[in-house]
Amino acid sequence: MCLAICFRRAWSARHLLATMMGDAIQLKDEGNKHFQAGETDKAIDCYTAAIKPCKDKKVLAVIYRNRSACYLKKENYANAASDASKAIDVDAADIKALFRRCQALEKLGKLDMAFKDVQRCATIEPKNKTFLDTLRRLRAEIQAKLKTTFSTDSRVQNMFDILLDEEMEKDKREKAANNLIVLSREDAGAERIFQNNGIPLLLSMIETSKPEMILASVRTLSGMCTGHKARAMAIVNMVGVDKMCSIMAVDNEEIALATCNLFQCINDSLTGGDSREYGKEEALVLDSAKDLKTILLSLLEMVQNAKVSGHGRDQALNLLSMNVPRKERKGRDNTRTLFTIDHGLKKILKVCGQVPELPDQLPMTDNTQLIASVLLNKLYDDLTCDPERDNFRDICDDYIKSKIDPNNMDKTIHAVNTISGLLQGPVDVGNALVGRQGIMEMMVALCGSEREVDQMVAVEALIHASSKMARASFIVTNGVSMLKDIYKKTKNEKIKIRALVGLCKLGSAGGDDYSMRQFAEGSTEKLAKQCRKWLCNPQIDTKTRKWAIEGLAYLTNDADVKDDFVEDEPAMKAMFELAKSKDKTILYSVACTLINCTNCYDKKDILPELVQLAKFSKQHVPEQHPKDKKDFIQRRVSRLLKAGVTSALTVMVKADNAILTDQTKEMLARIFLALSEDSKARGIIVAQGGGKALIPLALEGTAVGKVKACHALAKIAAISNPEIAFPGERVYEVVRPLVNLLGTENDGLQNFEALKGLTNLAGFSEKLRVKIVKEKALPEIENYMFEDHDQIRQAAVECMCNLVSCKEVQERYMEDGNDKLKLLLLLCGEDEDGLQIAAAGALAMLTAAQKKLCTKMTQVTEQWLEILQRLCLHTNPKVQHRGLVIVFNMLSSDNNELAKKLMESELLEILTVIGKAEDNPKRQEPIDVARTCLVKAMDLSLIKPFTNPS
């Protein structure tokens, strides 16, 4: 009995094994079918599923070999090499696996290993031409690489010798430095520098303390760190984070910026910018968390370090702003932000509270405190729940309380200035602090201080605090008279202009509501006149003149002030020149002023019924100023363009990302859109670089801002020569914004102008057509060809007409199972001439390029002949010409039956009548094509020439 049980178990095991083997072979065969059909992903799935149940080593080797072929096709070379190796482990002479591994290794850059594999292949099959050709090619590549490596090694050493030789001529040293930077940007060159003792030599260059040597070495290090995690980590440890921070801390803007770029390259490589596959050792060797934490703590220390220059502090804040908050809110991990708040929030607040007029303050640039405010705002926005926000507010509250000291005015105004910084950043936190008992009263009281610095800080704080209407009302009640007194009595221009801006802001608290003026009739115009006077005074320093623009940013809510400002060309030009200056804290105020002048802010539509209801219930009804009507706005836009607003905007767009916030980008996009409304103005915008400036605005910023910038781009792209509007490679960057504008979430006008822009681009070059197809625009364009709106539908068909010369588009029309060709043919039968011209033009090009479509056209609808006859009889010569070209294409399609059918229909009579017509310059094109069709029909022996009887 035991023997029987053992026998049954053995039989069951064999049966199970056989079943599993059957499954494995079946899955393998299924994978083969998918591979032959071009379904690579499905083939990989089948081969992967076959591996586990397969117990036969030879079959398993075949499965791995086949999956290797799939990975090669998918360009996943690491996996292709791995699978081929597993097949070779079973059979060292598996020639297919050896050659596949050779191909994968070559793509991975491992030429010597690939050479060995193909050498083995050639030994097994010495007459195989493919193996011999590959062997020759790889041998040549290896020799070239060795030659390059040896020459690169000598070049690297020679460059360092020149750079470190103090007696060498200056121009030779500069050339060597530039060559070293260029070499470091290539992976092979960077590796040679690294291997040839490059880091110690670069550190020697830094130790010379010569700015040009420091710049060259820092830029070389940046190139070496880019896109290579292992090398970046090695450089961090060899150079040291403290050393890099000390370089960034020097009082040299160029060196600070270059070192900031080095830190950014390191951060990008350590956080996912490196696409290399390091294999198993990655987890052991390349754990970058410690390095990233060290860098973060060092940057936070730089923020409050008195030995760091203003430029170095700016770059430290910029790096924190770029790398600490999440770039995508979809990810939930905001631990870097929480860590920064716990270890560095008070350090950032310290920067916000600095008062340059007091002794022992941190070195700063004009932009430092605004950059710190922007960073605070980004950190606060990155918080995900109320407890995290409460912690942020509590730290700020504790910091302010610790600084308020009635016996030490310097500490107190530091606290007030910190609140100003928060009001320019996370407004909610700043408003909460201002709302605390005694804070507002302290600000008003400081305005009456005898010290000018106290007055200046307090006035600035009042300006920032009066953003909310309720608080503005409090200050109107309690602070206006004091601001007026300061304005009249002080002899200090800096305080005088700030007091004026405070009055400007309070005077504009009602926005553009004509019925909510805070001051008496004409007062705001007087304030604006004084602001313009200060703005045009070149003897006043830039920082003080900036406040004049701040005042105009508030006052231009009033339409009278807007009109006066655009009439004052010197004032406009002075503002534009300031916008181009190094002080970028001015950007927001300039943008606000231009937004107000062009009226491109969002306005809610007021229903007449609701107005009547509000009046009946004695509620306030906003009123529009007479000068805020369309003709006044157009005149203001025209004057701004004449004064050179576009050149100022293009400079503003290039500002540092930390200062150019998403909100400011949205404002700039709105202004560009307002300027480009008039088609005649678009040439001026293009001439002054507006087309190029719009591209980054269309790709980055708020959702609304990107749409506005895309819309402005579409307006420009629709009527401009792409080569002039977007020179060089920039023209290809325009495609994506226009495609984004095709989304159904955008309004009809935006869709229409995006289609017109794409039509213009598609007619420019084949490369642009391919780019449009790659950006997946075709499905959207095809959808709009079904649109009920006549103009949008025509624009979509015109766009498709310009795209059909692209091979990929033609292939879509060749595919079975869709109605694309049918739609084009039916559109040819519509009544609008423009639509018929576009549809018939597309059909003419398609049938000329793909002869099979001539036959397919007759199969998609029974009305094809009737539509064709209508095109050929059309009164519009452009439509008629396209119809006749389609007939000619069908006659030339090598389908004799189709050609015969055409000549047996009424088309022969139509062609004869048109062909016999007298030459007519207005209709010559259709006449010539009709005659060509008749000649073709004679060549095919479908008709005979008419001869008179003798």
VOFIFI-805291 format. One record per residue (C-alpha): z, y, x. Coordinates in steps of 0.5 Angstrom, whole numbers, padded with zeros to 4 digits, always signed. Each point is the difference from the previous one (the first is absolute). Example, Ala and Ser with C-alpha at 12.3 -4.5 7.8 and 13.67 -1.06 7.14 Angstrom:
REM VOFIFI-805291
+0016-0009+0025/-0002+0007+0002/
REM end
This chain:
REM VOFIFI-805291
+0000+0000+0000/+0002+0005+0006/-0007-0002+0003/-0003+0002-0007/+0003+0007+0000/-0001+0001+0007/-0008-0002-0001/+0000+0005-0006/+0003+0006+0003/-0005-0001+0006/-0005+0000-0005/+0002+0006-0004/+0001+0004+0007/-0007-0002+0002/-0003+0002-0007/+0004+0006+0000/-0003+0002+0007/-0007-0002-0002/+0001+0005-0007/+0002+0005+0005/-0006-0001+0005/-0004+0000-0006/+0003+0007-0003/-0001+0003+0007/-0007-0002+0001/-0002+0002-0007/+0003+0007+0002/-0004+0000+0006/-0006-0001-0003/+0001+0005-0005/+0002+0005+0005/-0007-0002+0003/-0003+0002-0006/+0003+0007-0001/-0002+0001+0008/-0007-0001-0002/+0000+0004-0006/+0003+0006+0004/+0007+0000-0003/+0004+0000+0006/+0007+0001-0003/-0001-0006-0005/-0002-0004+0006/+0006+0002+0004/+0005-0002-0006/-0003-0007-0001/+0000-0001+0008/+0007+0002+0000/+0002-0004-0006/-0003-0006+0004/+0004+0000+0006/+0007-0002-0003/-0003-0006-0003/-0004-0002+0005/+0003-0006+0005/-0007-0002+0004/+0000+0004+0006/-0008+0000+0001/+0000+0003-0008/+0005+0005+0002/-0004+0002+0006/-0006+0001-0004/+0004+0004-0005/+0003+0005+0005/-0007+0001+0003/-0003+0002-0007/+0005+0005-0001/-0001+0003+0007/-0007+0001-0002/+0003+0004-0007/+0004+0004+0004/-0005+0002+0005/-0004+0002-0006/+0006+0004-0002/+0000+0003+0007/+0008-0003+0000/-0002-0002+0007/+0008-0002+0002/+0000-0005-0005/-0007-0002+0001/+0002-0002+0007/+0007-0003-0002/-0004-0005-0005/-0005-0001+0005/+0005-0002+0006/+0003-0005-0005/-0006-0004-0001/-0001+0000+0007/+0007-0003+0001/-0003-0006-0004/-0007+0000+0003/-0001+0003+0007/-0007-0001+0000/-0001+0003-0008/-0006+0005+0002/+0000+0004-0006/+0008+0002+0000/-0001+0001+0008/-0006+0005-0002/+0004+0003-0006/+0006+0001+0005/-0005+0004+0005/-0002+0004-0005/+0007+0002-0003/+0002+0001+0007/-0005+0005+0002/+0001+0004-0006/+0007+0000+0002/-0002+0003+0007/+0002-0007+0004/-0006+0000+0003/+0002-0005+0006/+0003-0005-0005/-0006+0001-0005/-0005-0002+0007/+0004-0006+0001/-0001-0003-0007/-0007+0002+0000/-0001-0003+0007/+0003-0007-0003/-0005+0000-0006/-0006+0001+0005/+0003-0006+0004/+0000-0004-0006/-0007+0002-0003/-0004+0003+0007/-0006+0002-0004/+0003+0004-0006/-0003+0007+0001/+0005+0003-0004/+0005-0002+0005/-0004+0001+0006/-0001+0008-0003/+0007+0001-0002/+0002-0003+0007/-0004+0005+0004/+0002+0006-0005/+0007-0002+0001/-0001+0000+0008/-0003+0006+0000/+0005+0004-0004/+0006-0003+0004/-0003+0002+0006/-0001+0007-0003/+0007+0000-0002/+0002-0002+0007/-0004+0006+0003/+0003+0005-0005/+0007-0002+0001/-0001+0000+0008/-0003+0007-0001/+0005+0003-0005/+0005-0002+0005/-0003+0004+0006/-0001+0005-0005/+0007+0001-0003/+0003+0000+0007/-0005+0005+0003/+0002+0004-0006/+0007+0000+0001/-0001+0001+0008/-0004+0007-0002/+0006+0002-0005/+0006-0001+0004/-0004+0003+0006/+0003+0007+0000/-0006+0003+0005/-0005-0003-0004/-0005+0006-0004/+0003+0002-0007/-0007-0002-0003/+0000-0007+0003/+0007-0001-0003/-0002+0002-0007/-0006-0004+0000/+0005-0006+0002/+0005+0001-0005/-0005+0001-0006/-0004-0007+0003/+0007-0003+0000/+0002+0002-0007/-0007-0003-0003/+0001-0006+0004/+0007-0001-0003/-0004+0000-0007/-0004-0006+0001/+0004-0007+0000/-0002-0002+0006/+0001+0006+0004/+0007+0001-0003/+0002-0007+0002/-0003+0001+0007/+0004+0006+0001/+0006-0004-0002/-0001-0005+0004/-0002+0004+0006/+0007+0003+0001/-0002+0006-0005/+0007+0001-0003/+0004+0002+0006/-0006+0004+0002/-0001+0004-0006/+0008+0001+0000/-0001+0003+0007/-0005+0005-0003/+0005+0002-0005/+0005+0001+0006/-0005+0005+0003/+0002+0005-0006/-0007+0003+0000/-0002+0001-0007/-0007-0003+0001/+0003-0006+0003/+0005-0001-0005/-0005+0001-0006/-0005-0005+0004/+0005-0006+0001/+0003+0001-0008/-0007+0000-0003/-0002-0006+0005/+0007-0004-0003/-0002+0002-0007/-0007-0004+0001/+0004-0006+0003/+0005+0000-0006/-0006+0000-0005/-0001-0006-0004/+0004-0005+0005/+0007-0002-0002/+0002-0003+0006/-0003+0005+0005/+0004+0006-0004/+0006-0004+0000/+0000-0001+0008/-0002+0007+0001/+0006+0002-0005/+0005-0004+0005/-0003+0002+0006/-0001+0008-0001/+0006+0000-0005/+0001+0004-0006/+0005+0005+0003/-0005+0002+0005/-0006+0001-0005/+0005+0004-0004/+0001+0004+0006/-0007+0001+0001/-0001+0002-0008/+0006+0005+0001/-0004+0005+0005/-0002+0007-0002/-0007-0002+0000/-0004-0001-0007/-0005-0004+0003/+0004-0005+0004/+0005+0000-0006/-0006-0002-0005/-0003-0005+0005/+0007-0004+0000/+0001+0001-0007/-0007-0004+0000/+0003-0005+0005/+0006-0002-0005/-0005+0000-0006/-0004-0005+0004/+0006-0004+0002/+0002+0000-0007/-0006-0002-0003/-0001-0006+0005/+0007-0002-0002/+0000+0000-0007/-0007-0003-0002/-0006+0003+0004/-0001-0006+0004/-0005-0005-0003/+0001-0005+0006/+0003-0007-0001/+0005-0001+0005/+0002-0007-0003/+0007-0004+0001/+0002+0005+0005/+0000+0006-0004/+0006-0001-0004/+0004-0001+0007/-0003+0005+0004/-0003+0006-0005/+0006+0002-0004/-0001+0007+0000/+0006+0002-0005/+0005+0002+0006/-0005+0004+0003/-0002+0004-0006/+0008+0001-0002/+0001+0003+0007/-0006+0005-0001/+0002+0002-0007/+0007+0001+0003/-0003+0004+0006/-0004+0004-0004/+0006+0002-0005/+0004+0002+0006/-0006+0005+0003/+0000+0003-0007/+0007+0003+0002/+0000+0000+0007/+0000+0008+0003/-0004-0003+0006/-0006-0001-0004/-0005+0005-0001/-0003+0003-0006/-0006-0004+0001/+0004-0007+0001/+0004+0001-0006/-0006+0001-0004/-0003-0006+0002/+0006-0004-0001/+0001+0002-0007/-0008-0001-0001/+0001-0007+0003/+0006-0001-0005/-0004+0002-0006/-0006-0004+0002/+0004-0007+0001/+0006+0000-0004/-0001+0001-0007/-0005-0006-0003/-0007+0002+0000/-0001-0004-0007/+0005+0000-0005/-0002-0007-0002/+0005-0003+0005/+0007+0000-0001/+0003+0000+0007/+0002+0007+0001/+0005-0002+0005/-0002+0005+0006/+0001+0006-0005/+0007-0003-0001/+0001-0001+0007/-0003+0007+0002/+0005+0004-0006/+0006-0004+0003/-0001+0002+0007/-0004+0006+0000/+0000+0004-0007/+0005+0005+0003/-0004+0001+0007/-0006+0002-0005/+0005+0004-0004/+0002+0004+0007/-0007+0002+0001/-0001+0002-0007/+0006+0005+0001/-0002+0003+0007/+0000+0008+0000/-0005+0002+0006/+0003+0007+0000/+0007-0003+0001/+0002-0002+0007/+0001-0008+0003/-0006-0002-0005/-0004-0006+0001/-0007+0001+0003/-0005+0000-0006/-0007+0002-0002/-0002+0004-0006/-0002-0006-0003/+0006-0004+0002/+0005+0001-0006/-0006-0001-0005/-0001-0007+0003/+0007-0002-0001/+0000+0002-0007/-0006-0004-0001/+0003-0006+0003/+0006+0001-0004/-0004+0000-0007/-0004-0006+0003/+0007-0004+0001/+0002+0002-0007/-0006-0002-0003/+0000-0007+0003/+0007-0002-0003/+0000-0005-0006/+0006+0001-0004/+0005+0005-0002/+0006-0003+0005/-0005+0002+0006/-0001+0007-0003/+0007+0001-0001/+0001-0002+0007/-0005+0005+0003/+0003+0005-0005/+0007-0001+0003/-0002+0000+0007/-0003+0007-0001/+0006+0002-0004/+0005-0002+0005/-0004+0004+0006/-0001+0006-0004/+0008+0000-0002/+0001-0001+0008/-0004+0006+0002/+0003+0005-0006/+0005+0004+0004/+0003+0007-0003/+0002+0002+0007/-0006-0002+0004/-0006+0003-0003/-0005-0004+0005/+0002-0006-0003/-0001+0002-0007/-0007+0003+0001/-0001-0007+0003/+0002-0003-0006/-0004+0005-0004/-0007-0001+0004/+0001-0008-0001/+0000+0001-0007/-0006+0004+0000/-0003-0006+0004/+0002-0005-0005/-0003+0005-0005/-0007+0000+0003/+0001-0008+0001/+0003-0004-0005/+0001+0005-0006/+0005-0004-0004/+0005-0001+0006/-0001+0008+0001/+0001+0002-0007/+0006-0005-0001/+0003+0004+0006/-0001+0007-0002/+0002-0002-0007/+0007-0001+0003/+0006+0005-0002/+0000+0006+0005/-0007-0002+0004/-0004+0005-0004/+0005+0006+0000/+0001-0001+0008/-0008+0001+0001/+0000+0006-0005/+0007+0002+0004/-0004-0001+0007/-0005+0005-0002/+0005+0005+0000/+0002-0001+0007/+0000+0005+0006/-0003-0005+0005/-0008+0000-0001/-0001-0008+0002/+0005-0001-0006/-0004+0004-0005/-0007-0004+0003/+0003-0007-0001/+0003+0002-0007/-0006+0003-0003/-0004-0006+0002/+0004-0004-0003/+0000+0004-0006/-0008-0001+0000/+0000-0007+0000/+0006-0001-0005/-0003+0004-0005/-0006-0005-0002/+0004-0002-0006/-0001+0004-0006/+0007+0000-0002/+0002+0002+0008/-0005+0005+0000/+0003+0003-0006/+0007+0000+0003/-0003+0004+0006/-0003+0005-0004/+0006+0001-0003/+0005+0000+0006/-0005+0001+0006/-0006+0005-0001/+0004+0006+0001/+0003-0003+0006/-0007-0002+0003/-0003+0007-0002/+0006+0004+0004/-0002-0005+0006/-0007+0002-0001/+0001+0007+0000/+0006+0001+0005/-0002-0005+0005/-0004+0002+0006/-0001-0007+0003/-0007-0002-0002/+0001-0007+0000/+0006+0001-0006/-0004+0005-0003/-0006-0005-0001/+0004-0006-0002/+0004+0005-0006/-0007+0002-0002/-0002-0008-0001/+0007-0001-0004/-0002+0005-0005/-0007-0002+0000/+0002-0007-0002/+0005+0002-0005/-0006+0005-0003/-0004-0006-0001/+0005-0005-0003/-0004+0000-0006/-0006-0003+0003/-0007+0002-0002/+0003+0001-0007/-0002+0007-0002/+0006+0001-0005/+0005-0002+0005/+0000+0006+0005/+0007+0001+0004/-0002+0007+0002/-0002+0006-0003/-0008+0001-0001/-0003+0001+0007/+0006-0002+0004/-0003-0006+0003/-0007+0003+0002/+0005+0005+0004/+0003-0006+0003/-0006-0003+0002/-0003+0006+0003/+0005+0000+0005/-0001-0007+0001/-0007+0001+0002/+0002+0006+0004/+0005-0004+0004/-0005-0006+0000/-0006+0005+0003/+0005+0003+0006/-0002-0004+0006/+0006+0003+0004/+0005-0004-0004/+0002-0007+0002/-0004-0006-0003/+0007-0003-0003/+0001+0007-0003/-0007+0001-0003/+0001-0008-0003/+0005+0003-0005/-0005+0005-0002/-0004-0006-0002/+0006-0003-0003/+0001+0006-0005/-0008+0000-0002/+0001-0008-0001/+0005+0002-0006/-0003+0007-0002/-0007-0003-0001/+0002-0004-0006/-0001+0007-0003/-0008+0001-0001/+0000+0007+0001/+0003-0001+0007/-0005-0006+0001/-0006+0005-0001/+0003+0006+0004/+0001-0006+0006/-0007-0002+0000/-0003+0007+0000/+0004+0001+0006/-0004-0003+0005/+0004+0002+0007/+0006-0004-0004/-0004-0006-0001/-0003+0000+0007/+0007+0001+0003/+0003-0006-0005/-0006-0005+0003/+0001+0002+0007/+0008-0001-0001/-0002-0007-0003/-0004-0002+0006/+0006+0002+0005/+0005-0005+0003/+0005+0001-0005/-0001-0005-0005/+0006+0002-0005/-0005+0005-0003/-0004-0005-0003/+0003-0001-0006/+0001+0007-0002/-0008+0001+0002/-0001-0006-0005/+0004+0003-0005/-0003+0007+0000/-0007-0003+0000/+0002-0005-0006/+0002+0006-0004/-0006+0004+0002/-0005-0006-0002/+0004-0002-0006/-0001-0007+0002/+0007-0002-0003/+0001-0005-0006/+0000+0004-0006/+0002-0003-0007/-0004+0001-0006/+0003+0004-0005/-0002-0002-0007/-0001+0005-0005/+0004-0003-0005/+0006-0001+0005/+0000+0007+0001/+0000+0002-0007/+0006-0004-0001/+0004+0003+0006/-0001+0007-0002/+0002-0002-0007/+0007-0004+0003/+0000+0007+0004/+0000-0005+0007/-0003+0003+0006/-0008-0001+0001/-0003+0001+0007/-0006+0005+0000/-0006+0000+0005/-0001+0006+0004/-0007+0003-0002/-0002+0000+0008/+0001-0008+0000/-0006-0001-0004/-0006-0004+0003/-0004+0006+0002/+0006+0004+0004/+0001-0007+0003/-0007-0001+0002/+0000+0007+0003/+0006-0001+0004/-0002-0007+0003/-0007+0004+0002/+0004+0005+0004/+0005-0005+0003/-0007-0004+0003/-0003+0006+0002/+0007+0002+0004/+0000-0007+0004/+0005-0004-0004/-0004-0007+0002/+0001+0001+0007/+0007+0001-0001/+0001-0006-0004/-0004-0004+0005/+0005+0002+0005/+0006-0002-0005/-0002-0007-0001/+0000-0001+0007/+0008+0001+0000/+0005-0005+0002/+0001-0005-0005/+0008+0001+0000/-0001+0008-0002/-0007-0002-0004/+0004-0003-0006/-0003-0004-0005/+0001+0006-0005/-0003+0005+0004/-0006-0005+0001/-0001+0000-0007/+0000+0007-0001/-0005+0001+0006/-0004-0005-0004/+0000+0004-0007/-0002+0006+0004/-0006-0003+0003/-0002-0003-0007/+0001+0007-0003/-0004+0003+0006/-0006-0005-0001/-0001+0001-0008/-0005+0005+0001/-0006-0004+0003/-0003+0006+0004/+0007+0000+0004/+0000-0007+0002/-0005+0002+0006/+0005+0005+0003/+0005-0005-0001/-0004-0005+0004/-0002+0005+0005/+0007+0001+0002/+0002-0007+0000/+0003-0001-0007/-0004-0007+0000/+0004-0003+0006/+0007+0003-0002/-0001-0003-0007/+0000-0007+0002/+0007-0001+0003/+0003+0003-0007/-0004-0005-0004/+0003-0006+0004/+0007+0002+0001/+0005+0004-0005/+0002+0000-0007/-0004-0004-0005/-0002+0007-0004/-0002+0003+0007/-0004-0006+0002/-0004+0001-0006/-0001+0007+0000/-0002-0001+0008/-0005-0005-0002/-0003+0004-0006/-0001+0006+0005/-0003-0005+0005/-0005-0002-0006/-0002+0007-0002/-0002+0001+0007/-0003-0007+0001/-0004+0001-0006/-0004+0006+0002/+0000+0000+0008/-0004-0003+0006/+0005-0005+0002/-0002+0001+0007/+0003+0007+0000/+0006-0001-0005/+0003-0006+0004/-0003+0000+0007/+0000-0006+0004/+0004-0006-0002/+0004+0004-0005/-0005-0001-0005/+0002-0008-0001/+0007+0002-0001/-0002+0004-0006/-0003-0006-0004/+0007-0003-0002/+0003+0006-0003/-0006+0001-0004/+0000-0008-0002/+0008+0002-0002/-0002+0005-0005/-0004-0005-0004/+0006-0003-0003/+0001+0000-0007/+0006+0004+0000/-0003+0006+0003/-0004+0004-0005/-0007+0000-0002/-0002+0007+0004/+0003-0004+0006/-0004-0006-0001/-0006+0004-0001/+0000+0004+0006/+0003-0006+0005/-0007-0004-0003/-0004+0006+0002/+0003+0001+0007/-0001-0008+0001/-0007+0001-0002/-0001+0005+0005/+0003-0004+0006/-0004-0006-0002/-0006+0004+0000/+0001+0002+0007/+0000-0007+0005/+0001-0007-0001/+0006+0000+0004/+0003+0004-0006/-0002-0005-0005/+0003-0006+0004/+0006+0004+0000/+0000+0002-0007/-0001-0008-0002/+0006-0002+0005/+0005+0005-0004/-0002-0004-0006/-0003+0006-0004/-0005-0004-0003/+0004-0003-0006/+0002+0007-0002/-0007+0003+0001/-0002-0006-0005/+0005+0001-0005/-0002+0007-0001/-0007-0002-0001/+0003-0002-0007/+0003+0006-0001/-0001+0004-0007/+0000+0007+0004/-0007+0001+0001/+0001+0004+0007/+0005-0005+0003/-0005-0005-0002/-0005+0003+0003/+0004+0002+0006/+0001-0007+0001/-0007-0003-0001/-0002+0006+0005/+0005-0003+0005/-0002-0007-0001/-0007+0002+0001/+0001+0003+0007/+0004-0007+0002/-0005-0005-0002/-0003+0000+0007/+0006-0003+0003/-0001-0007+0000/+0007-0002-0002/-0002+0004-0007/-0006-0004-0001/+0003-0007+0001/+0005+0002-0006/-0006+0001-0004/-0003-0006+0002/+0006-0004-0002/+0000-0004-0006/+0005+0000-0006/+0000+0008+0000/-0004+0005-0004/+0000+0006+0005/-0008-0001+0000/+0000+0000-0007/+0004+0006-0001/-0005+0004+0005/-0006-0002-0004/+0003+0002-0007/+0003+0007+0003/-0008+0001+0002/-0001+0000-0008/+0005+0006-0001/-0002+0006-0002/+0003+0005+0005/-0005+0002+0006/+0005+0000+0005/+0003-0007-0002/-0007-0003+0000/-0002+0003+0007/+0006-0003+0003/+0000-0007-0003/-0008-0001+0001/+0001+0003+0007/+0005-0006+0001/-0004-0005-0003/-0006+0002+0004/+0004+0000+0007/+0003-0007-0002/-0007-0003-0002/-0003+0002+0006/+0005-0003+0004/+0001-0006-0003/-0006-0003-0003/+0004-0006-0004/+0003+0006-0004/-0007+0001-0003/+0001-0006-0004/+0007+0000-0001/-0001+0007-0004/-0005-0004-0005/+0006-0005-0001/+0006+0005-0002/-0003+0003-0006/-0006-0001-0005/-0001+0008+0000/-0002+0000+0007/-0008+0001-0001/+0002+0005-0005/+0004+0004+0004/-0005+0000+0006/-0005+0002-0004/+0004+0006-0003/+0002+0002+0007/-0008+0000+0002/-0002+0004-0006/+0006+0005+0001/-0002+0008+0000/+0005+0001+0006/-0004-0001+0006/+0006-0002+0004/+0002-0006-0005/-0007-0002+0000/-0001-0001+0007/+0006-0004+0001/-0002-0004-0006/-0007-0001+0003/+0003-0002+0007/+0004-0006-0004/-0007-0002-0003/-0003+0000+0007/+0006-0004+0003/-0001-0005-0005/-0007-0001+0001/+0002-0001+0008/+0006-0005-0002/-0005-0006+0002/+0001-0003-0007/-0007+0000-0003/+0003-0002-0007/+0004+0006+0000/-0006+0004+0002/-0005-0003-0005/+0005+0001-0006/+0000+0008+0002/-0007+0001+0001/-0001-0004-0007/+0005+0005-0003/-0002+0007-0002/+0003+0002+0007/-0008-0001+0002/-0002+0005-0005/+0006+0005+0002/-0002-0001+0008/-0007+0002-0002/+0001+0006-0004/+0005+0003+0006/-0005-0003+0005/-0006+0004-0003/+0003+0006+0000/-0002+0006+0004/+0004+0002+0006/+0006+0004-0002/+0005+0003+0005/+0005+0000-0005/-0001-0008-0002/-0003-0002+0006/+0005-0005+0002/+0000-0004-0006/-0008+0000+0000/+0000-0003+0007/+0004-0005-0001/-0004-0002-0007/-0006-0001+0004/+0004-0004+0006/+0002-0005-0006/-0007+0000-0002/-0003-0002+0007/+0006-0005+0001/-0002-0003-0007/-0007-0001+0003/+0002-0003+0006/+0004-0005-0004/-0007-0001-0004/+0004+0001-0006/-0005+0006-0002/-0007+0001+0002/-0003+0007+0002/-0004+0003-0006/-0008+0001+0002/-0006+0003-0003/-0005-0005-0002/-0006+0001+0004/
REM end
